[in-house]
Structure formats: C-alpha cells, structure tokens
Amino acid sequence: MAIHYREETADDQRAIHQVNTAAFGQPAEGNLVDLLRNDGLVVVSYVAISSDTVVGHILFSELPIETEQTTIPAVALAPMAVLPQFQRQGIGSELVQRGLDICRERGQQAVIVLGHPDYYPRFGFSPELAERISSPFSGEAFMALELVAGVLENVQGQVTYPPPFFSV
C-alpha cells in the first residue's frame, strides 16, 4: 500500500471532513477544520493519500504565544486524524513529522497540542514546556514543542484559542 503526502487542495475538503468524523466518531473535529479554514487561520493542512483517497489529515492553525515582551509565532496542532482502517501503520506519525517540518519552514517557532500524553511526546512535545503558558487547558495532555531551540525557555505567556475551538 503506497501512501503519498501533500498539502490539501480545495477538492480534498469534503474527504478531510469525513476522515475526521470517522476517526473521532463525531463531526466536531471536521467542523473545527472547516471553521478554521473559513476564518483564514490555517498555517498547514496536510493529507495522506492512498489510491486517490484521503486517508489521513493534520491541521496546524495560528495560535501565537503572547508574552509581556513579545509575540512568539506559534501554531496549534489540531486535529490529526487517520481513517480507522489505516491506523497503526505510521501514517499519523508521518503526518505529524511532515507537518512540523513545514511549520518550521514557514517560520513558526513553537507548536501547542492538546493531545494524548502517550503519543505526542515521541515528537518532542512536553507538558513541562507548556506549564508557563496560560490557556483554558492544562495538565499532561496540554503540551508544547519548540521548533526553534530555546524559544520557550523561561517564557511566561498565554495563548488565546480562536472562537472555532469553542463553537464545535
């Protein structure tokens, strides 16, 4: 089974919604993708393709970290989804890694995720890095990753999630 990866196109939007709905068992994540896209907040939207079918998707959207001194260019990783029949084959990991690489290339300095604490640390995400970032979320599932080494060192800041995160 050959999997190809690329940025989403307009023709992928319906399939992306379906992948997210199937992976999460509800439409909320697919709706989130649509709302973030409609609000112009998408930084990276990447798909995994098998036999001309979208089987996986990852989205990174604007989520700058505000500090007293500066604004750190950062993104939220949410959601990441793979069709159930394609899970546990490395597709999700490849989507995360490729997405992080593109975010880095596009000048992002950090990534925030609210995700599974047993999954995301393998990519370098850490709840400790996110502890000093004020957010509506906290705990071991709220994690950060530096795309630029040291950018979050001793940073006290906050993120303000855009309305789509609260309207799904």
Secondary structure, 3 states (H helix, E strand, C coil): CCCEEEECCHHHHHHHHHHHHHHHCCCHHHHHHHHHHHCCCEEEEEEEEECCEEEEEEEEEECCEEECCCEECEEEEEEEEECHHHCCCCHHHHHHHHHHHHHHHCCCCEEEEECCCCCHHHHCCEHHHHCCEECCCCCCCEEEEECCCCCCCCCCEECCCCHHHHCC
